[in-house]
């Protein structure tokens, strides 16, 4: 058997093993993919969802309305509750693949039909921004080409076992996938019980790094390192504390916050019901604000 024959056989075998577990999520522009991970449970990306329910398309053409059991928006994963019928749960790998390993990516964008492609793991421990801007680390980068709407679909090894969940397309055409490791298993188990992680949120939208320096320089103000508040949720903790659009957050809990990642790290380290001291620069004025997350 030639190398091409072996490759064709591998793609066909993987499609037969893993394909029955791949589903479509939504439709039209709001579409994605997902994978059956248990009886009545589908794993997908949180950014594929619009509201508390979505349509799921199964192999063979059947559809059903799924309810969101729980979603980790900052981690970009969600578990849906739906009658999965004869669609089998996909088996998980025993070991996350290393760089150079051959992998296969499967997707059913919005129920438009199964796609199967192949590539290699090109890098590990990559990072990207989640839907709310938090940094997600530890991702696998692979070279399997995928159509739009493929996020949430599985990446599998030669044996058809789950090694990752496609999540983020890179500009270069590569894809990042959350590895199917013990951490993802634990998150999946919690979401399957309806337990979404609770992280303190300020209720602000932040401008890209570097914008604050340019704005302050343009109006003749002293340049400061910090994160610029672009919008404030009127009902959020930051608004209650007096944070306004245009404020520059230069420190949180006594720690300098030159980047949004620094601010998120401080927020993630807060204990339940703990207040947060913010040092804010408003024009030329420096303010000390206290944020409560009650």
C-alpha atoms as an extended CHARMM CRD file, in Angstrom:
* protein
*
       294  EXT
         1         1  UNK       CA              0.0000000000        0.0000000000        0.0000000000  PROA      1               0.0000000000
         2         2  UNK       CA              1.4010000000        3.4120000000       -0.9850000000  PROA      2               0.0000000000
         3         3  UNK       CA              1.6490000000        6.3930000000        1.3730000000  PROA      3               0.0000000000
         4         4  UNK       CA             -1.3230000000        8.0230000000       -0.3600000000  PROA      4               0.0000000000
         5         5  UNK       CA             -3.3810000000        4.8650000000        0.0280000000  PROA      5               0.0000000000
         6         6  UNK       CA             -2.5350000000        4.7720000000        3.7220000000  PROA      6               0.0000000000
         7         7  UNK       CA             -3.4940000000        8.4320000000        4.1090000000  PROA      7               0.0000000000
         8         8  UNK       CA             -6.8260000000        7.9090000000        2.3670000000  PROA      8               0.0000000000
         9         9  UNK       CA             -7.5210000000        4.8910000000        4.5620000000  PROA      9               0.0000000000
        10        10  UNK       CA             -6.6450000000        6.8610000000        7.7160000000  PROA      10              0.0000000000
        11        11  UNK       CA             -8.9730000000        9.7520000000        6.8520000000  PROA      11              0.0000000000
        12        12  UNK       CA            -11.7760000000        7.3280000000        6.0250000000  PROA      12              0.0000000000
        13        13  UNK       CA            -11.2350000000        5.3440000000        9.2230000000  PROA      13              0.0000000000
        14        14  UNK       CA            -11.2060000000        8.4420000000       11.4210000000  PROA      14              0.0000000000
        15        15  UNK       CA            -14.3910000000        9.7420000000        9.7640000000  PROA      15              0.0000000000
        16        16  UNK       CA            -16.1250000000        6.4310000000       10.4490000000  PROA      16              0.0000000000
        17        17  UNK       CA            -14.9720000000        6.2780000000       14.0770000000  PROA      17              0.0000000000
        18        18  UNK       CA            -15.3830000000        9.9100000000       15.1520000000  PROA      18              0.0000000000
        19        19  UNK       CA            -17.8450000000       11.3030000000       12.6030000000  PROA      19              0.0000000000
        20        20  UNK       CA            -21.0000000000        9.8990000000       14.2550000000  PROA      20              0.0000000000
        21        21  UNK       CA            -20.1450000000       11.9480000000       17.3880000000  PROA      21              0.0000000000
        22        22  UNK       CA            -19.8080000000       15.3050000000       15.5740000000  PROA      22              0.0000000000
        23        23  UNK       CA            -22.8080000000       17.6680000000       15.5050000000  PROA      23              0.0000000000
        24        24  UNK       CA            -23.6940000000       21.0470000000       14.0700000000  PROA      24              0.0000000000
        25        25  UNK       CA            -24.5530000000       24.0030000000       16.2900000000  PROA      25              0.0000000000
        26        26  UNK       CA            -26.9980000000       26.7380000000       15.2270000000  PROA      26              0.0000000000
        27        27  UNK       CA            -27.2050000000       27.8470000000       11.6040000000  PROA      27              0.0000000000
        28        28  UNK       CA            -26.6510000000       30.7750000000        9.2620000000  PROA      28              0.0000000000
        29        29  UNK       CA            -24.0350000000       33.2390000000       10.5160000000  PROA      29              0.0000000000
        30        30  UNK       CA            -24.4610000000       32.0460000000       14.1200000000  PROA      30              0.0000000000
        31        31  UNK       CA            -23.1490000000       28.5690000000       13.5340000000  PROA      31              0.0000000000
        32        32  UNK       CA            -20.5300000000       26.2200000000       14.9060000000  PROA      32              0.0000000000
        33        33  UNK       CA            -19.7680000000       22.5940000000       15.6390000000  PROA      33              0.0000000000
        34        34  UNK       CA            -19.8450000000       20.3610000000       18.6780000000  PROA      34              0.0000000000
        35        35  UNK       CA            -19.0530000000       16.8710000000       19.8820000000  PROA      35              0.0000000000
        36        36  UNK       CA            -21.0980000000       14.3670000000       21.8660000000  PROA      36              0.0000000000
        37        37  UNK       CA            -19.2480000000       13.6590000000       25.1240000000  PROA      37              0.0000000000
        38        38  UNK       CA            -21.9030000000       11.7480000000       27.0280000000  PROA      38              0.0000000000
        39        39  UNK       CA            -25.4520000000       10.5170000000       26.8250000000  PROA      39              0.0000000000
        40        40  UNK       CA            -27.5050000000       13.7010000000       26.4040000000  PROA      40              0.0000000000
        41        41  UNK       CA            -24.4350000000       15.9740000000       26.5410000000  PROA      41              0.0000000000
        42        42  UNK       CA            -22.7190000000       17.9830000000       23.7980000000  PROA      42              0.0000000000
        43        43  UNK       CA            -19.5120000000       19.9850000000       24.2230000000  PROA      43              0.0000000000
        44        44  UNK       CA            -18.9920000000       23.1440000000       22.1660000000  PROA      44              0.0000000000
        45        45  UNK       CA            -17.4700000000       26.6210000000       22.3740000000  PROA      45              0.0000000000
        46        46  UNK       CA            -19.2890000000       29.2500000000       24.4150000000  PROA      46              0.0000000000
        47        47  UNK       CA            -18.8810000000       31.7610000000       21.5820000000  PROA      47              0.0000000000
        48        48  UNK       CA            -21.0910000000       29.5540000000       19.3570000000  PROA      48              0.0000000000
        49        49  UNK       CA            -24.1410000000       30.1850000000       21.5310000000  PROA      49              0.0000000000
        50        50  UNK       CA            -26.8100000000       32.8570000000       21.3230000000  PROA      50              0.0000000000
        51        51  UNK       CA            -29.0620000000       32.7160000000       24.3690000000  PROA      51              0.0000000000
        52        52  UNK       CA            -30.0220000000       29.7400000000       26.5340000000  PROA      52              0.0000000000
        53        53  UNK       CA            -31.0300000000       27.3670000000       23.7110000000  PROA      53              0.0000000000
        54        54  UNK       CA            -29.7180000000       26.3980000000       20.2740000000  PROA      54              0.0000000000
        55        55  UNK       CA            -30.4210000000       23.9700000000       17.4740000000  PROA      55              0.0000000000
        56        56  UNK       CA            -28.2230000000       20.8820000000       17.2440000000  PROA      56              0.0000000000
        57        57  UNK       CA            -27.9330000000       18.9380000000       13.9730000000  PROA      57              0.0000000000
        58        58  UNK       CA            -27.0120000000       15.2560000000       14.1520000000  PROA      58              0.0000000000
        59        59  UNK       CA            -25.4260000000       12.9330000000       11.5920000000  PROA      59              0.0000000000
        60        60  UNK       CA            -28.1570000000       11.6410000000        9.3460000000  PROA      60              0.0000000000
        61        61  UNK       CA            -30.1310000000       14.8800000000        9.2690000000  PROA      61              0.0000000000
        62        62  UNK       CA            -32.0190000000       14.9400000000       12.5630000000  PROA      62              0.0000000000
        63        63  UNK       CA            -32.2130000000       18.1470000000       14.6120000000  PROA      63              0.0000000000
        64        64  UNK       CA            -33.1680000000       18.9610000000       18.1830000000  PROA      64              0.0000000000
        65        65  UNK       CA            -33.2790000000       21.9960000000       20.4480000000  PROA      65              0.0000000000
        66        66  UNK       CA            -30.6030000000       21.9310000000       23.1330000000  PROA      66              0.0000000000
        67        67  UNK       CA            -30.5290000000       23.8380000000       26.3990000000  PROA      67              0.0000000000
        68        68  UNK       CA            -27.3220000000       25.2820000000       27.8070000000  PROA      68              0.0000000000
        69        69  UNK       CA            -26.4690000000       23.2660000000       30.9230000000  PROA      69              0.0000000000
        70        70  UNK       CA            -23.6560000000       25.6650000000       31.8390000000  PROA      70              0.0000000000
        71        71  UNK       CA            -21.0930000000       27.8170000000       30.0680000000  PROA      71              0.0000000000
        72        72  UNK       CA            -17.6030000000       28.9890000000       30.9550000000  PROA      72              0.0000000000
        73        73  UNK       CA            -17.5480000000       32.0810000000       28.7490000000  PROA      73              0.0000000000
        74        74  UNK       CA            -14.0750000000       33.2130000000       29.7930000000  PROA      74              0.0000000000
        75        75  UNK       CA            -12.7330000000       29.7150000000       29.0600000000  PROA      75              0.0000000000
        76        76  UNK       CA            -14.8650000000       29.4900000000       25.8730000000  PROA      76              0.0000000000
        77        77  UNK       CA            -16.4670000000       26.1000000000       26.5730000000  PROA      77              0.0000000000
        78        78  UNK       CA            -20.0820000000       25.1090000000       27.1670000000  PROA      78              0.0000000000
        79        79  UNK       CA            -22.0900000000       21.9360000000       27.6980000000  PROA      79              0.0000000000
        80        80  UNK       CA            -25.5090000000       21.4860000000       26.1040000000  PROA      80              0.0000000000
        81        81  UNK       CA            -28.2890000000       19.1750000000       27.2610000000  PROA      81              0.0000000000
        82        82  UNK       CA            -30.0550000000       17.4720000000       24.3300000000  PROA      82              0.0000000000
        83        83  UNK       CA            -31.3760000000       14.0670000000       23.3330000000  PROA      83              0.0000000000
        84        84  UNK       CA            -28.3180000000       12.6710000000       21.5430000000  PROA      84              0.0000000000
        85        85  UNK       CA            -30.1800000000        9.5730000000       20.3510000000  PROA      85              0.0000000000
        86        86  UNK       CA            -27.8720000000        7.0860000000       18.6240000000  PROA      86              0.0000000000
        87        87  UNK       CA            -24.9330000000        9.5200000000       18.4290000000  PROA      87              0.0000000000
        88        88  UNK       CA            -22.1750000000        7.8800000000       20.5220000000  PROA      88              0.0000000000
        89        89  UNK       CA            -19.9530000000        9.7840000000       22.9500000000  PROA      89              0.0000000000
        90        90  UNK       CA            -16.4670000000       10.2810000000       21.5540000000  PROA      90              0.0000000000
        91        91  UNK       CA            -13.7240000000        8.4890000000       23.4910000000  PROA      91              0.0000000000
        92        92  UNK       CA            -10.9610000000       10.6560000000       24.9660000000  PROA      92              0.0000000000
        93        93  UNK       CA             -7.2620000000       10.2120000000       24.4210000000  PROA      93              0.0000000000
        94        94  UNK       CA             -5.0650000000        8.8940000000       27.2050000000  PROA      94              0.0000000000
        95        95  UNK       CA             -2.2490000000       11.2960000000       26.3300000000  PROA      95              0.0000000000
        96        96  UNK       CA             -2.1700000000       14.7610000000       24.7550000000  PROA      96              0.0000000000
        97        97  UNK       CA             -0.1350000000       14.6380000000       21.4960000000  PROA      97              0.0000000000
        98        98  UNK       CA              3.2270000000       16.3220000000       21.1150000000  PROA      98              0.0000000000
        99        99  UNK       CA              4.4440000000       18.6670000000       18.3880000000  PROA      99              0.0000000000
       100       100  UNK       CA              4.7150000000       16.7870000000       15.1060000000  PROA      100             0.0000000000
       101       101  UNK       CA              1.9190000000       14.3210000000       15.8210000000  PROA      101             0.0000000000
       102       102  UNK       CA             -0.5420000000       13.7200000000       12.9750000000  PROA      102             0.0000000000
       103       103  UNK       CA             -4.1000000000       14.7960000000       13.8650000000  PROA      103             0.0000000000
       104       104  UNK       CA             -7.4730000000       14.9420000000       12.1600000000  PROA      104             0.0000000000
       105       105  UNK       CA            -10.0140000000       17.7530000000       12.5660000000  PROA      105             0.0000000000
       106       106  UNK       CA            -13.7500000000       17.1730000000       12.1570000000  PROA      106             0.0000000000
       107       107  UNK       CA            -16.5910000000       19.6710000000       11.9640000000  PROA      107             0.0000000000
       108       108  UNK       CA            -20.2100000000       20.0540000000       10.9210000000  PROA      108             0.0000000000
       109       109  UNK       CA            -20.5920000000       23.8430000000       10.5680000000  PROA      109             0.0000000000
       110       110  UNK       CA            -24.1550000000       24.6650000000       11.5150000000  PROA      110             0.0000000000
       111       111  UNK       CA            -25.3210000000       21.2300000000       10.3700000000  PROA      111             0.0000000000
       112       112  UNK       CA            -24.0960000000       21.7130000000        6.7890000000  PROA      112             0.0000000000
       113       113  UNK       CA            -22.3640000000       18.3270000000        6.6510000000  PROA      113             0.0000000000
       114       114  UNK       CA            -19.3510000000       16.5190000000        8.0790000000  PROA      114             0.0000000000
       115       115  UNK       CA            -15.8620000000       17.7160000000        7.1400000000  PROA      115             0.0000000000
       116       116  UNK       CA            -12.6830000000       15.7880000000        7.9260000000  PROA      116             0.0000000000
       117       117  UNK       CA             -9.1920000000       17.1890000000        7.3400000000  PROA      117             0.0000000000
       118       118  UNK       CA             -5.7140000000       16.3170000000        8.5480000000  PROA      118             0.0000000000
       119       119  UNK       CA             -2.5480000000       18.0720000000        9.6590000000  PROA      119             0.0000000000
       120       120  UNK       CA              0.0540000000       18.0280000000       12.3970000000  PROA      120             0.0000000000
       121       121  UNK       CA              0.4270000000       19.5950000000       15.8160000000  PROA      121             0.0000000000
       122       122  UNK       CA              2.6050000000       22.5750000000       14.9420000000  PROA      122             0.0000000000
       123       123  UNK       CA              2.9920000000       24.1390000000       18.4090000000  PROA      123             0.0000000000
       124       124  UNK       CA              1.9260000000       23.7330000000       22.0190000000  PROA      124             0.0000000000
       125       125  UNK       CA              1.1980000000       26.0550000000       24.9210000000  PROA      125             0.0000000000
       126       126  UNK       CA             -0.2390000000       28.7590000000       22.6720000000  PROA      126             0.0000000000
       127       127  UNK       CA             -2.5180000000       31.5020000000       24.0350000000  PROA      127             0.0000000000
       128       128  UNK       CA             -5.4740000000       33.4750000000       22.7090000000  PROA      128             0.0000000000
       129       129  UNK       CA             -8.2240000000       35.8070000000       23.9330000000  PROA      129             0.0000000000
       130       130  UNK       CA            -11.5690000000       34.4240000000       25.0130000000  PROA      130             0.0000000000
       131       131  UNK       CA            -14.9180000000       36.0740000000       24.1990000000  PROA      131             0.0000000000
       132       132  UNK       CA            -14.5450000000       38.5330000000       27.0950000000  PROA      132             0.0000000000
       133       133  UNK       CA            -10.8770000000       39.2730000000       26.4840000000  PROA      133             0.0000000000
       134       134  UNK       CA             -9.3400000000       36.9800000000       29.0790000000  PROA      134             0.0000000000
       135       135  UNK       CA             -6.1840000000       35.1690000000       28.0680000000  PROA      135             0.0000000000
       136       136  UNK       CA             -6.6200000000       31.4140000000       27.5420000000  PROA      136             0.0000000000
       137       137  UNK       CA             -3.3340000000       29.5120000000       27.7300000000  PROA      137             0.0000000000
       138       138  UNK       CA             -2.1240000000       25.9890000000       27.0140000000  PROA      138             0.0000000000
       139       139  UNK       CA             -3.7010000000       25.5490000000       23.5660000000  PROA      139             0.0000000000
       140       140  UNK       CA             -2.5370000000       23.1910000000       20.8320000000  PROA      140             0.0000000000
       141       141  UNK       CA             -1.8450000000       24.6950000000       17.4070000000  PROA      141             0.0000000000
       142       142  UNK       CA             -2.4700000000       22.4610000000       14.3940000000  PROA      142             0.0000000000
       143       143  UNK       CA             -2.3730000000       22.7580000000       10.6030000000  PROA      143             0.0000000000
       144       144  UNK       CA             -5.5860000000       20.9170000000        9.6290000000  PROA      144             0.0000000000
       145       145  UNK       CA             -7.5910000000       23.3530000000        7.4330000000  PROA      145             0.0000000000
       146       146  UNK       CA            -11.1310000000       24.0630000000        8.5700000000  PROA      146             0.0000000000
       147       147  UNK       CA            -14.1220000000       25.9520000000        7.1950000000  PROA      147             0.0000000000
       148       148  UNK       CA            -15.9200000000       28.7110000000        9.0840000000  PROA      148             0.0000000000
       149       149  UNK       CA            -18.2110000000       27.2950000000       11.7430000000  PROA      149             0.0000000000
       150       150  UNK       CA            -15.7520000000       24.5450000000       12.7120000000  PROA      150             0.0000000000
       151       151  UNK       CA            -15.0250000000       25.8260000000       16.2010000000  PROA      151             0.0000000000
       152       152  UNK       CA            -16.3270000000       23.4380000000       18.8330000000  PROA      152             0.0000000000
       153       153  UNK       CA            -15.5740000000       20.4060000000       16.6550000000  PROA      153             0.0000000000
       154       154  UNK       CA            -13.0870000000       17.7360000000       17.7360000000  PROA      154             0.0000000000
       155       155  UNK       CA             -9.4380000000       17.1700000000       16.9330000000  PROA      155             0.0000000000
       156       156  UNK       CA             -8.6340000000       13.4540000000       17.0860000000  PROA      156             0.0000000000
       157       157  UNK       CA             -5.6230000000       11.2060000000       16.7850000000  PROA      157             0.0000000000
       158       158  UNK       CA             -5.0930000000        8.2730000000       14.4590000000  PROA      158             0.0000000000
       159       159  UNK       CA             -7.2920000000        6.0990000000       16.6580000000  PROA      159             0.0000000000
       160       160  UNK       CA            -10.1930000000        8.5680000000       16.4510000000  PROA      160             0.0000000000
       161       161  UNK       CA             -9.9460000000        9.5420000000       20.1220000000  PROA      161             0.0000000000
       162       162  UNK       CA            -10.4680000000       13.1490000000       21.2180000000  PROA      162             0.0000000000
       163       163  UNK       CA             -7.2290000000       15.1040000000       21.6760000000  PROA      163             0.0000000000
       164       164  UNK       CA             -8.6160000000       18.6490000000       21.5000000000  PROA      164             0.0000000000
       165       165  UNK       CA            -11.5490000000       20.9590000000       20.7990000000  PROA      165             0.0000000000
       166       166  UNK       CA            -11.1380000000       23.5020000000       17.9900000000  PROA      166             0.0000000000
       167       167  UNK       CA            -11.6440000000       26.9730000000       19.3950000000  PROA      167             0.0000000000
       168       168  UNK       CA             -9.7700000000       29.7880000000       17.6640000000  PROA      168             0.0000000000
       169       169  UNK       CA             -8.7280000000       30.4040000000       14.0430000000  PROA      169             0.0000000000
       170       170  UNK       CA             -5.3990000000       32.1600000000       13.5550000000  PROA      170             0.0000000000
       171       171  UNK       CA             -4.8440000000       34.7170000000       10.8160000000  PROA      171             0.0000000000
       172       172  UNK       CA             -2.2040000000       32.4610000000        9.2630000000  PROA      172             0.0000000000
       173       173  UNK       CA             -4.8250000000       29.7560000000        8.6610000000  PROA      173             0.0000000000
       174       174  UNK       CA             -3.7740000000       27.5670000000       11.5860000000  PROA      174             0.0000000000
       175       175  UNK       CA             -6.2360000000       26.6250000000       14.3250000000  PROA      175             0.0000000000
       176       176  UNK       CA             -5.9140000000       26.5410000000       18.0990000000  PROA      176             0.0000000000
       177       177  UNK       CA             -7.5850000000       23.7780000000       20.0730000000  PROA      177             0.0000000000
       178       178  UNK       CA             -8.1540000000       23.3170000000       23.7860000000  PROA      178             0.0000000000
       179       179  UNK       CA             -6.2880000000       20.1180000000       24.7340000000  PROA      179             0.0000000000
       180       180  UNK       CA             -8.3800000000       17.1760000000       25.9420000000  PROA      180             0.0000000000
       181       181  UNK       CA             -6.4520000000       16.9320000000       29.1990000000  PROA      181             0.0000000000
       182       182  UNK       CA             -7.4440000000       16.4110000000       32.8210000000  PROA      182             0.0000000000
       183       183  UNK       CA             -8.1920000000       20.1070000000       33.2430000000  PROA      183             0.0000000000
       184       184  UNK       CA            -10.7180000000       20.0740000000       30.4010000000  PROA      184             0.0000000000
       185       185  UNK       CA            -12.2550000000       16.8610000000       31.7740000000  PROA      185             0.0000000000
       186       186  UNK       CA            -12.7390000000       18.5160000000       35.1650000000  PROA      186             0.0000000000
       187       187  UNK       CA            -14.3190000000       21.5960000000       33.5890000000  PROA      187             0.0000000000
       188       188  UNK       CA            -16.5810000000       19.3900000000       31.4810000000  PROA      188             0.0000000000
       189       189  UNK       CA            -17.6980000000       17.3950000000       34.5280000000  PROA      189             0.0000000000
       190       190  UNK       CA            -18.5840000000       20.5870000000       36.4130000000  PROA      190             0.0000000000
       191       191  UNK       CA            -20.4290000000       22.1080000000       33.4470000000  PROA      191             0.0000000000
       192       192  UNK       CA            -22.3010000000       18.8310000000       32.9370000000  PROA      192             0.0000000000
       193       193  UNK       CA            -23.6110000000       19.2050000000       36.4870000000  PROA      193             0.0000000000
       194       194  UNK       CA            -24.7390000000       22.7490000000       35.6710000000  PROA      194             0.0000000000
       195       195  UNK       CA            -21.8850000000       24.3360000000       37.6340000000  PROA      195             0.0000000000
       196       196  UNK       CA            -20.4530000000       27.3050000000       35.7630000000  PROA      196             0.0000000000
       197       197  UNK       CA            -17.2640000000       28.8750000000       37.1720000000  PROA      197             0.0000000000
       198       198  UNK       CA            -17.7570000000       32.1410000000       38.9980000000  PROA      198             0.0000000000
       199       199  UNK       CA            -15.1350000000       34.8040000000       38.3380000000  PROA      199             0.0000000000
       200       200  UNK       CA            -15.3560000000       38.4010000000       39.5860000000  PROA      200             0.0000000000
       201       201  UNK       CA            -16.1880000000       40.7930000000       36.7470000000  PROA      201             0.0000000000
       202       202  UNK       CA            -15.7900000000       44.5600000000       36.9040000000  PROA      202             0.0000000000
       203       203  UNK       CA            -18.3440000000       45.2100000000       34.1920000000  PROA      203             0.0000000000
       204       204  UNK       CA            -16.0820000000       47.2930000000       31.9630000000  PROA      204             0.0000000000
       205       205  UNK       CA            -14.8790000000       47.1640000000       28.3810000000  PROA      205             0.0000000000
       206       206  UNK       CA            -11.1850000000       47.8950000000       27.9390000000  PROA      206             0.0000000000
       207       207  UNK       CA             -9.4070000000       49.5600000000       25.0490000000  PROA      207             0.0000000000
       208       208  UNK       CA             -6.4790000000       47.7800000000       23.3190000000  PROA      208             0.0000000000
       209       209  UNK       CA             -3.0780000000       48.2330000000       24.9110000000  PROA      209             0.0000000000
       210       210  UNK       CA             -1.2740000000       51.3600000000       23.7960000000  PROA      210             0.0000000000
       211       211  UNK       CA             -4.4300000000       53.3940000000       23.1870000000  PROA      211             0.0000000000
       212       212  UNK       CA             -4.2060000000       55.1200000000       26.5670000000  PROA      212             0.0000000000
       213       213  UNK       CA             -0.6640000000       56.3480000000       25.9590000000  PROA      213             0.0000000000
       214       214  UNK       CA             -1.5540000000       57.7780000000       22.5650000000  PROA      214             0.0000000000
       215       215  UNK       CA             -4.6730000000       59.5190000000       23.8800000000  PROA      215             0.0000000000
       216       216  UNK       CA             -2.9240000000       61.0780000000       26.8660000000  PROA      216             0.0000000000
       217       217  UNK       CA             -0.0200000000       62.1900000000       24.6840000000  PROA      217             0.0000000000
       218       218  UNK       CA             -2.4200000000       63.7730000000       22.1830000000  PROA      218             0.0000000000
       219       219  UNK       CA             -3.9960000000       66.0200000000       24.8420000000  PROA      219             0.0000000000
       220       220  UNK       CA             -0.7270000000       66.8840000000       26.5720000000  PROA      220             0.0000000000
       221       221  UNK       CA             -1.1780000000       64.6740000000       29.6550000000  PROA      221             0.0000000000
       222       222  UNK       CA              1.5870000000       62.7180000000       31.3250000000  PROA      222             0.0000000000
       223       223  UNK       CA              1.8930000000       59.1960000000       29.9060000000  PROA      223             0.0000000000
       224       224  UNK       CA              0.9670000000       56.4540000000       32.3760000000  PROA      224             0.0000000000
       225       225  UNK       CA              0.9380000000       52.6740000000       32.1950000000  PROA      225             0.0000000000
       226       226  UNK       CA             -2.5430000000       51.2730000000       32.7080000000  PROA      226             0.0000000000
       227       227  UNK       CA             -5.6670000000       49.8930000000       31.0850000000  PROA      227             0.0000000000
       228       228  UNK       CA             -8.1050000000       52.3650000000       29.5740000000  PROA      228             0.0000000000
       229       229  UNK       CA            -11.8020000000       51.9220000000       30.3680000000  PROA      229             0.0000000000
       230       230  UNK       CA            -13.7740000000       52.2650000000       27.1480000000  PROA      230             0.0000000000
       231       231  UNK       CA            -17.2980000000       51.4200000000       28.3650000000  PROA      231             0.0000000000
       232       232  UNK       CA            -18.8920000000       50.7690000000       31.7620000000  PROA      232             0.0000000000
       233       233  UNK       CA            -21.8840000000       48.5300000000       32.4470000000  PROA      233             0.0000000000
       234       234  UNK       CA            -24.3920000000       50.7560000000       34.2560000000  PROA      234             0.0000000000
       235       235  UNK       CA            -25.4200000000       47.8480000000       36.5060000000  PROA      235             0.0000000000
       236       236  UNK       CA            -21.9150000000       46.4680000000       37.1330000000  PROA      236             0.0000000000
       237       237  UNK       CA            -19.5840000000       46.6340000000       40.1510000000  PROA      237             0.0000000000
       238       238  UNK       CA            -17.2770000000       49.1940000000       38.5110000000  PROA      238             0.0000000000
       239       239  UNK       CA            -20.1610000000       51.6160000000       37.8890000000  PROA      239             0.0000000000
       240       240  UNK       CA            -21.2820000000       51.3080000000       41.5090000000  PROA      240             0.0000000000
       241       241  UNK       CA            -17.7380000000       52.1420000000       42.6040000000  PROA      241             0.0000000000
       242       242  UNK       CA            -17.6500000000       55.2760000000       40.4360000000  PROA      242             0.0000000000
       243       243  UNK       CA            -15.5410000000       54.0940000000       37.4940000000  PROA      243             0.0000000000
       244       244  UNK       CA            -16.2350000000       56.0950000000       34.3220000000  PROA      244             0.0000000000
       245       245  UNK       CA            -15.4300000000       55.6670000000       30.6180000000  PROA      245             0.0000000000
       246       246  UNK       CA            -12.0450000000       57.2630000000       29.9450000000  PROA      246             0.0000000000
       247       247  UNK       CA            -10.6100000000       56.2970000000       33.3490000000  PROA      247             0.0000000000
       248       248  UNK       CA             -7.1620000000       54.7240000000       33.3660000000  PROA      248             0.0000000000
       249       249  UNK       CA             -6.8050000000       51.8330000000       35.8510000000  PROA      249             0.0000000000
       250       250  UNK       CA             -3.1590000000       51.9280000000       36.8890000000  PROA      250             0.0000000000
       251       251  UNK       CA             -3.2730000000       49.5370000000       39.8540000000  PROA      251             0.0000000000
       252       252  UNK       CA             -5.5700000000       46.9680000000       41.4700000000  PROA      252             0.0000000000
       253       253  UNK       CA             -5.1380000000       45.6540000000       45.0110000000  PROA      253             0.0000000000
       254       254  UNK       CA             -1.8420000000       47.5180000000       45.1170000000  PROA      254             0.0000000000
       255       255  UNK       CA             -0.4950000000       45.7660000000       42.0140000000  PROA      255             0.0000000000
       256       256  UNK       CA              0.3290000000       47.7820000000       38.8740000000  PROA      256             0.0000000000
       257       257  UNK       CA             -1.9100000000       46.9240000000       35.9270000000  PROA      257             0.0000000000
       258       258  UNK       CA             -0.0670000000       47.8880000000       32.7310000000  PROA      258             0.0000000000
       259       259  UNK       CA             -2.0630000000       45.2770000000       30.7630000000  PROA      259             0.0000000000
       260       260  UNK       CA             -5.5180000000       43.7210000000       30.8490000000  PROA      260             0.0000000000
       261       261  UNK       CA             -3.8900000000       40.3850000000       31.7500000000  PROA      261             0.0000000000
       262       262  UNK       CA             -2.4980000000       41.9370000000       34.9370000000  PROA      262             0.0000000000
       263       263  UNK       CA             -5.9570000000       43.1890000000       35.8790000000  PROA      263             0.0000000000
       264       264  UNK       CA             -7.5470000000       39.7890000000       35.1780000000  PROA      264             0.0000000000
       265       265  UNK       CA             -4.9360000000       38.0270000000       37.3180000000  PROA      265             0.0000000000
       266       266  UNK       CA             -5.8110000000       40.2680000000       40.2520000000  PROA      266             0.0000000000
       267       267  UNK       CA             -9.5250000000       39.6180000000       39.7500000000  PROA      267             0.0000000000
       268       268  UNK       CA             -9.0190000000       35.8430000000       39.5490000000  PROA      268             0.0000000000
       269       269  UNK       CA             -7.0800000000       35.8720000000       42.8320000000  PROA      269             0.0000000000
       270       270  UNK       CA             -9.8610000000       37.5820000000       44.8020000000  PROA      270             0.0000000000
       271       271  UNK       CA            -11.5780000000       35.5930000000       47.5130000000  PROA      271             0.0000000000
       272       272  UNK       CA            -15.3690000000       35.3840000000       47.6520000000  PROA      272             0.0000000000
       273       273  UNK       CA            -17.0030000000       38.6790000000       48.7630000000  PROA      273             0.0000000000
       274       274  UNK       CA            -13.5990000000       40.4130000000       48.8970000000  PROA      274             0.0000000000
       275       275  UNK       CA            -13.5160000000       44.0680000000       47.8570000000  PROA      275             0.0000000000
       276       276  UNK       CA            -11.0210000000       45.4100000000       45.3420000000  PROA      276             0.0000000000
       277       277  UNK       CA             -9.0810000000       48.6580000000       45.6540000000  PROA      277             0.0000000000
       278       278  UNK       CA             -8.5670000000       50.3690000000       42.2990000000  PROA      278             0.0000000000
       279       279  UNK       CA             -6.1280000000       53.2000000000       41.6350000000  PROA      279             0.0000000000
       280       280  UNK       CA             -7.5950000000       55.2600000000       38.7820000000  PROA      280             0.0000000000
       281       281  UNK       CA             -6.2650000000       58.2210000000       36.8330000000  PROA      281             0.0000000000
       282       282  UNK       CA             -8.9760000000       60.5310000000       35.4790000000  PROA      282             0.0000000000
       283       283  UNK       CA             -7.3290000000       63.2290000000       33.3870000000  PROA      283             0.0000000000
       284       284  UNK       CA             -4.6840000000       64.6440000000       35.7550000000  PROA      284             0.0000000000
       285       285  UNK       CA             -6.5210000000       63.5000000000       38.9070000000  PROA      285             0.0000000000
       286       286  UNK       CA             -5.6830000000       60.2950000000       40.7960000000  PROA      286             0.0000000000
       287       287  UNK       CA             -8.5040000000       58.5050000000       42.6080000000  PROA      287             0.0000000000
       288       288  UNK       CA             -8.7920000000       55.5470000000       44.9690000000  PROA      288             0.0000000000
       289       289  UNK       CA            -11.9940000000       53.5570000000       44.3800000000  PROA      289             0.0000000000
       290       290  UNK       CA            -13.2990000000       50.4820000000       46.1830000000  PROA      290             0.0000000000
       291       291  UNK       CA            -15.2040000000       47.8720000000       44.1910000000  PROA      291             0.0000000000
       292       292  UNK       CA            -17.6390000000       45.4870000000       45.8370000000  PROA      292             0.0000000000
       293       293  UNK       CA            -18.8080000000       42.3180000000       44.0740000000  PROA      293             0.0000000000
       294       294  UNK       CA            -21.8330000000       41.6010000000       46.2320000000  PROA      294             0.0000000000
